């Protein structure tokens, strides 16, 4: 599916987000920064991508963490998945959080997140007096045991 993207002038020279393998679900997006950004432990920073995207109606572009950053450095997308709605036309920014024990430096062109195009369904609420019964009922957090 073709998706229209505007590359901001400052992102000139950075590759567009791309699939890193033939079976990758997400496209790796890069940091569009002119100076290194340091994220201290337990801190978060908004990292620009230099991209504006016209997400097709009926879809969302989700901003997700990269597993390698999370495992190796404790750095992840704080609000994952971040949602880029079809009517948003601003620059995509990525909120990175550092739960690692050391400072993490983001450099220009670093792959900082994955972008996934997902189809969305819009719902219509239908109110009822009571929901249908199930075997689980209202069993919630930890109802099947903690081990």
C-alpha positions in Angstrom: 0.0 0.0 0.0 1.3 3.4 -0.9 1.6 5.8 2.0 2.4 9.5 1.4 5.3 10.9 3.4 6.7 14.4 3.7 10.4 14.5 4.6 11.2 17.7 6.4 14.2 19.7 5.3 16.2 18.8 8.4 15.8 15.1 7.7 17.3 15.4 4.3 19.9 12.7 3.8 18.3 10.2 6.3 16.9 7.1 4.8 13.1 6.6 4.9 11.9 4.1 7.5 12.4 0.7 6.0 11.8 -3.0 6.7 15.1 -4.5 7.8 14.3 -8.1 6.8 11.8 -9.6 4.3 9.5 -10.7 7.1 9.7 -7.6 9.4 6.3 -6.3 10.4 7.6 -2.8 11.4 9.7 -0.3 9.5 12.6 1.1 11.5 12.4 4.9 11.8 15.4 7.1 12.6 16.3 10.0 14.9 16.3 13.3 13.0 18.4 15.5 15.3 21.3 17.9 14.7 23.0 17.2 18.1 23.2 14.1 20.3 20.5 13.8 22.8 21.3 12.2 26.2 18.6 10.4 28.0 19.5 9.9 31.7 18.2 6.9 33.6 14.5 7.3 34.6 14.1 10.2 32.2 12.3 10.6 28.9 12.8 12.7 25.8 10.9 13.5 22.7 12.9 12.6 19.6 11.9 13.9 16.2 11.8 11.8 13.1 11.7 14.5 10.5 8.7 12.8 8.9 5.0 13.8 8.3 2.8 11.0 7.1 -0.6 10.9 5.5 -2.0 7.8 7.1 -4.8 6.3 4.9 -8.3 6.6 6.3 -9.2 3.4 8.2 -5.6 2.9 9.4 -3.3 4.0 12.1 0.5 4.2 12.0 1.7 2.8 15.4 5.0 3.8 16.9 6.4 0.8 18.8 9.6 0.0 20.7 12.6 -1.8 19.1 13.3 -4.9 21.1 17.1 -4.6 20.9 17.1 -1.1 22.5 14.8 -2.3 25.2 16.9 -5.4 26.0 20.4 -3.9 25.7 19.8 -0.4 27.0 16.4 -0.3 28.8 15.2 2.3 26.3 11.7 2.0 24.9 8.8 4.0 23.5 7.0 5.2 26.6 3.5 5.3 25.2 3.9 2.3 23.0 2.1 2.0 20.8 2.0 5.6 20.0 -0.8 6.2 17.6 -0.6 8.4 14.5 -4.2 9.0 13.4 -5.2 9.3 9.8 -6.1 13.0 10.3 -2.8 14.0 12.0 -0.4 16.0 9.8 2.3 17.0 12.1 5.8 15.6 12.5 6.1 12.2 14.1 7.8 12.4 17.4 8.9 9.5 19.5 8.8 9.6 23.3 11.8 7.5 24.4 12.2 6.4 28.1 15.4 5.2 29.7 14.8 2.5 32.4 18.4 1.4 32.0 21.1 2.0 34.6 23.3 4.2 32.4 22.8 7.3 30.3 21.8 6.6 26.7 22.9 8.7 23.8 20.7 9.1 20.7 22.7 10.1 17.6 21.4 11.4 14.3 20.2 8.6 12.2 19.9 6.0 15.0 17.0 3.6 14.6 14.7 4.6 17.5 11.4 2.9 16.9 9.3 0.7 14.6 6.4 2.0 12.6 3.5 -0.4 11.9 0.5 0.3 9.6 -2.6 -1.2 11.1 -6.2 -1.4 10.0 -8.6 -0.1 12.6 -12.3 -0.7 13.0 -14.6 2.0 14.3 -17.1 0.8 16.8 -20.7 1.7 17.7 -21.7 1.4 21.4 -24.8 -0.7 22.2 -25.8 -0.3 25.8 -27.4 -3.2 27.7 -28.6 -3.8 31.2 -26.1 -6.7 31.7 -23.5 -8.6 29.7 -23.8 -12.2 28.7 -22.3 -14.7 31.2 -19.0 -16.5 30.6 -17.0 -19.0 32.5 -14.5 -16.3 33.5 -17.0 -13.8 34.6 -15.4 -10.8 36.3 -12.1 -12.6 37.1 -9.4 -10.0 36.4 -5.8 -9.4 37.2 -4.2 -12.6 38.5 -7.4 -14.6 38.6 -5.7 -17.6 37.1 -2.8 -17.5 39.6 0.4 -15.6 39.8 2.8 -18.3 38.7 
